[in-house]
Amino acid sequence: MNYNLNQGSATQEKRSTYQALKKLIQLISNERRNLWIASGIILLNSGLLLLGPLLIGHTIDAYVRTKQYQGVLQFSAILLGMYLIAFCTGYLQTKLMGGVGQRMLYTLRNAIFNKLQELPVAFFNENKAGDLISRVNSDTDKINQFFSQSLMQFIGSIVTMIGAGIFLLLINFELGAVTLGPAVLILIFTALVSPWVKRRNAANLKSVGGMSAEIQESLSNFKVIIAFNRRDYFRKRFDEANQNNYRTAIGAGLANNILMPVYGLLSSMAQLIVLLFGIYLISQGEFTIGLLVSYLSYAINFYNPLKQLAALWASFQVAMASWDRVSQILSLENDLPQLKDTVETSTSLLEFRNVHFSYTEGQEILHHINFSLEKGKTYALIGPTGGGKTTTASLIARLYDATEGTVLLSGKDIRSYTDEERSKKIGFILQEPFLFSGTVKDNILYGNPKYQDYSNAQLEEVIKAANLEALLAIFDEGLETLVTSGSDNISLGQKQLIAFMRAVLRNPELLILDEATANIDTITEQLLGMILKNLSKDTTLVIIAHRLNTIENADEIFFVNSGEVIRAGTLDHAMDMLLKGKRKS
Ligand SMILES: Nc1ncnc2c1ncn2[C@@H]1O[C@H](COP(=O)(O)OP(=O)(O)OP(=O)(O)O)[C@@H](O)[C@H]1O
């Protein structure tokens, strides 16, 4: 599966705006009550707004022209009451929708974050963290802004327009038809430019994601940048990303505002038509001044919301473009599905059967691999850089699935285990261990529910029983040693020790160490060797190492080169192969 969100094919389905909107609305389905109340308020407000001109027209014709000022005062008081009700209900509606928007934002961010947690390693290889952060933070906020600030105005404007349009046609059909003529032009124009507006906004959001990715990359690599004095290089890259964002923002701004002047012009034209045609009708005795005043108000009530819609339409298009980016993530599926229980077909703890693997289609990294690992034995994977050791280990831990062939764990297809079952059986100490902010204890217990509620004293007992005591002693404050964000207060070797303790305490059946001792001094390395030796006799070890002394106790050595895994026999032979880069079948 192509997980690259910035390549068209990662979008699972091309959807119409209607379908996209329908899916988005589903997210706030539990807000039905609030939405109904808000909609009721809109209807009430629009009704009051539409009743106003009728009352004003009636007041002019019935009381102003006949100079009955008491009637004028009475109707003015009614109008004032109506405006006050509209003010209060408008406030209530803003409050309701603000809450709906924030809850939607909360749900949406949770949904994306949970989806990100479900996705496989391949997804994170293909996408930059900065772009993903921008989708989680900024795109969701754009959707929230539309829902909390614009949606009800949007609906209110449409309701008022429809109501005003009906009044215009009812009062005088001919005049109404002429008045509404420019609106038809506006509709056609809007329908024509909308896809373009959405594209401009999508390009802008993409550039915001790109800029965020640049910032993230330079911030997380700042030491290399400073050490290599490459600040100018990153400044230039950021400047390019910023310029791109500037260009696309101008494009989006223009697109978002293009409707405004057109709406303004056509709305003024409509009012001019009403005035000219209305005066003509009055001169013919078919219309009254009061009716013309009402009529003009309705025309304004029709075209003003239309102008407002032009602004709201832009916010709608931004929200839709944001939703496309967000739903792209939500519609992705993990391409490492769990198979239904399969039959046991191997007696080994782990077996690679005719395994082929490619990260990218057409570029095979592992070719036709066959080997098996037995319970309680220690295996070493050696070979030149880029030969495929980490890839082989990643397939053992099912970070990826074989493109062809099968990996069997305890005799069954590795794909038939749940993530929980598999991660319980297999421990993987990565080349670059990652630690979370917190304490050494938090990091050691990460992913280990068994000791989660243990006190420090109890945990220290467990650590002692696992022979890890000497490793913990390396940390000044023991279990309570702080690991700060980015874990810069801890050396790389110390990080590897924490990752080591984390993996050993989980007591897996198969433990993979990928260059796990590369940054550890020889004495501590010997200590780790002892700890590994004292692991349960049933634990199988897979050690990837460049330093050959690390693997001298291995029961079997595999030489991994050019995507092939070959039994290397003795350590001397393996060394010979490594030195000569010789390939042997
Ligand atoms: N995420 C990835 N996407 C595409 N290609 C990859 C990816 N990771 C590794 N490769 C490629 O796969 C090949 C094998 O890489 P791998 O990391 O398995 O080698 P290795 O033997 O572990 O190297 P080292 O000793 O340097 O850790 C290399 O050609 C590498 O470029």
The ligand as a Gaussian input file, in Angstrom:
#p B3LYP/6-31G(d) Opt

LIG

0 1
 N       12.617000       2.405000       5.113000
 C       13.307000       2.054000       4.032000
 N       12.826000       2.348000       2.797000
 C       13.500000       1.982000       1.695000
 N       14.677000       1.310000       1.719000
 C       15.199000       0.984000       2.905000
 C       14.550000       1.343000       4.122000
 N       15.306000       0.883000       5.151000
 C       16.383000       0.275000       4.605000
 N       16.321000       0.338000       3.260000
 C       17.282000      -0.241000       2.318000
 O       17.348000      -1.641000       2.556000
 C       18.681000      -2.101000       2.431000
 C       19.050000      -2.898000       3.667000
 O       19.061000      -1.991000       4.786000
 P       19.251000      -2.502000       6.277000
 O       18.997000      -1.354000       7.171000
 O       18.433000      -3.718000       6.449000
 O       20.791000      -2.880000       6.273000
 P       21.724000      -3.302000       7.491000
 O       22.442000      -4.515000       7.045000
 O       20.937000      -3.392000       8.741000
 O       22.704000      -2.048000       7.554000
 P       23.477000      -1.440000       8.829000
 O       24.543000      -2.403000       9.189000
 O       24.022000      -0.176000       8.297000
 O       22.468000      -1.222000       9.908000
 C       19.555000      -0.882000       2.190000
 O       19.831000      -0.821000       0.806000
 C       18.667000       0.286000       2.585000
 O       18.923000       1.387000       1.754000

